[in-house]
Amino acid sequence: KGILSINSPTGPNFEYSLNGISYQPSTFFNNLDTGTYLVTVRNKTDGCTSQPVNFTLTAEAILRGRYYLPNAFTPNN
């Protein structure tokens, strides 16, 4: 699962939404599946809403527990 962190605009007067669902005060969205999301920012003071911005979350493969450790080497080749 992935995390989306919004860096700008931030502050107590802003709320954030993914795909136009509910707005939240936090700039973090956790446990996201890979895919494309629409991010929208709303100003709580005047109700103005930004145009949605596409954000694509992709998966990065991480192999854990698989290391190559040579059993012999020479310091000078």
N, C-alpha and C positions, 0 to 999 in steps of 0.2 A: 504494500500500500504506500501511497505517496503523500507528500505534504506540499501545500501551496502557501507561500508567504507573500503578502502584498507589502511592497515597500513605499509606495506613493500613490495617491495622497494618504496620509495617516493623520490621526488626531481624534479628539473626542467628538468632533462634529460629523464624523463619517461612519457609514455602515457599509457592509460588503455582502455581496450575494454571488452564488454560483448558479448559473442557469436560470436566473430570475426567480428562484424559489424564495425562501425567507432570508431576510437581512440579519446580519449579526455585527456586533461591535468589534469582534476580534479580527485581526488581519491574517489569521492562520486557519486553514482548512486541512483537517487531518483525515487519514484513512481513505484517501482517494484512489480509485482504480485508474488504470491507464485509460486515456481517452482525451477527448476535446471538451473543454468547459468554456462557458461564457462568464466572464467576470464583470460585475457591475458595481459601481460605487455610488452611494447616495449621500447627499449632504442633509443631515438631520435638521439643520436650521431652516433651510428654505425648501427642502424636498426635491431639489434638482438631482437628476440621475444622469450618470455618464452613459455614453454609448457603450454597449457590451464589447468586450475585448476577448478575442479567442485566445485560449491558453491550452496547449497540448502537453499532457503528462505522459512521458514515455517510460518504459521499464528499462532498467539497467541490470544486466545479469552479473551477479556476484557469486563466485565460486568460493565456498567456505570449506575449510578443512582439506584443501587440495594444494599442497605445496611441493615443489620440486627442490629437494635438498641433495646436491651431489654428495656422493660418499668419498670422493677423492678430488683433490685439486692441488695445483702447484702454485706457489706465490709468483713465479716468473714464467708462467705458461707451462 
